[in-house]
Every structure is written in C-alpha cells, then in structure tokens.
C-alpha cells in the first residue's frame, strides 16, 4: 500500500524531514505546527498536489517560494502565518506570479481572471 495522504495537525513539527521516505504523498496537512523555514532542497515529493501550512510560523515569500520545487503542487494554504498578515490581495498576486500553476491559494480558487490580474 502507498501512503498518499498524511495528516499531522498540531504536532509541533518544525521541518519536512522524513517525508522523503513517502514519495507517493499527494496531500499533506501540517496545520498548527511550528513550520517556519524550509530547506533549499526539501523532501522529494513528486506527487504532492496539496499542502496545508495554516497556523504555522512562515514569515516570508522566500520560504513559500521554496515550496514551488514540488512540480504538481496545485493547492497551497498558508493562512494564519505571520506572512499572511501582509496585504492579503497583494500577497496572493505576488505568489501567483511566482507560481502560476496554482489552482487554489489560501482557500481561494484561482480563476483565469485572478491569474491574469496577477501577471499583468
């Protein structure tokens, strides 16, 4: 059996170490942990499409940008992190410019109009 979904809410987790052993993961929920920074090269998760980092400690776009090494990441949530205190609409546009492949960002469906607004 392949592990495709992993729910690790509220476990004081501060890094992605160990996830490299489950490359079939498609969905990871790390809500309510202590994630703050990500390694330049995080665990290889070629199937990761959904990542929930809500209620963690992420402070910068540079850290979010490191997550875009996951080739099929389509749904990312980092609400209720220090970074999400920034002007939310502006931040969404900036993140979409960095990764226009996202289909859902912070629980907002990415429409073609929103994507075009961000890029242009």
C-alpha positions in Angstrom: 0.0 0.0 0.0 1.1 3.5 -0.8 0.7 6.4 1.6 -0.9 9.2 -0.3 -2.4 11.4 2.4 -0.8 12.5 5.7 -2.5 14.5 8.4 -0.1 15.8 11.0 -2.0 18.7 12.6 -0.9 20.1 15.9 2.3 18.1 16.4 5.0 20.8 17.0 6.6 19.8 13.7 9.3 22.3 12.5 10.6 20.7 9.3 9.8 18.3 6.5 12.5 15.7 7.4 11.4 12.2 6.9 8.8 12.8 4.2 11.3 11.8 1.6 10.5 8.2 2.6 6.9 8.5 1.3 7.3 9.9 -2.3 3.7 8.9 -3.2 2.3 11.6 -0.9 -0.3 13.7 -2.7 -1.8 15.5 0.3 0.0 16.8 3.4 -1.8 18.7 6.2 0.6 20.3 8.6 -1.8 22.8 10.1 -1.0 24.1 13.6 2.7 23.2 13.7 6.0 25.1 14.0 7.0 25.3 10.4 9.0 28.5 9.8 11.7 27.8 7.3 12.1 25.2 4.5 15.4 23.8 3.3 16.5 24.8 -0.2 16.1 21.2 -1.2 13.2 19.7 0.8 12.0 16.1 0.6 11.4 14.9 -2.9 7.6 14.6 -3.2 6.9 14.4 -7.0 3.2 13.8 -6.4 2.5 16.5 -3.8 -0.5 18.4 -5.0 -2.0 19.8 -1.7 -0.1 21.3 1.2 -1.8 22.9 4.2 0.6 25.1 6.3 -2.2 27.1 8.1 -1.3 28.3 11.6 2.4 27.8 11.4 5.3 30.4 11.6 6.1 31.2 8.0 7.3 34.8 7.7 8.5 35.4 4.1 7.7 34.9 0.5 11.2 33.4 0.1 10.2 30.5 2.2 6.9 30.0 0.3 8.9 30.1 -2.9 11.0 27.1 -1.9 7.8 25.0 -1.9 7.4 25.5 -5.6 10.0 22.9 -6.3 7.1 20.4 -5.9 6.2 20.0 -9.6 2.5 19.3 -9.2 1.6 21.5 -6.2 -1.8 22.9 -7.1 -3.3 23.8 -3.7 -1.4 25.7 -1.0 -2.7 27.2 2.2 -0.6 29.4 4.5 -3.4 31.4 6.2 -2.8 32.4 9.8 1.0 32.6 9.4 3.0 35.8 10.1 3.4 36.2 6.3 -0.4 36.3 5.9 -0.6 39.5 7.9 0.7 41.3 4.8 -1.9 42.9 2.5 -3.6 39.7 1.5 -4.7 40.6 -2.0 -1.2 41.9 -2.9 0.4 38.8 -1.4 -1.9 36.5 -3.4 -0.9 38.2 -6.6 2.8 38.0 -5.8 2.6 34.3 -5.0 0.6 33.6 -8.3 3.3 35.5 -10.2 5.9 33.1 -8.6 3.8 30.0 -9.4 1.0 30.5 -11.9 0.3 26.7 -11.8 -1.6 27.0 -8.5 -5.3 26.3 -8.8 -6.1 27.2 -5.2 -4.3 29.5 -2.8 -5.3 30.2 0.8 -8.7 28.7 0.2 -9.3 30.9 -2.9 -9.9 29.3 -6.2 -7.5 30.7 -8.8 -9.6 31.9 -11.7 -8.2 32.9 -15.1 -9.2 36.5 -14.3 -7.3 36.4 -11.0 -4.3 34.9 -12.7 -4.3 37.4 -15.5 -4.6 40.3 -12.9 -1.6 39.0 -11.1 0.6 38.5 -14.2 -0.4 41.7 -15.9 
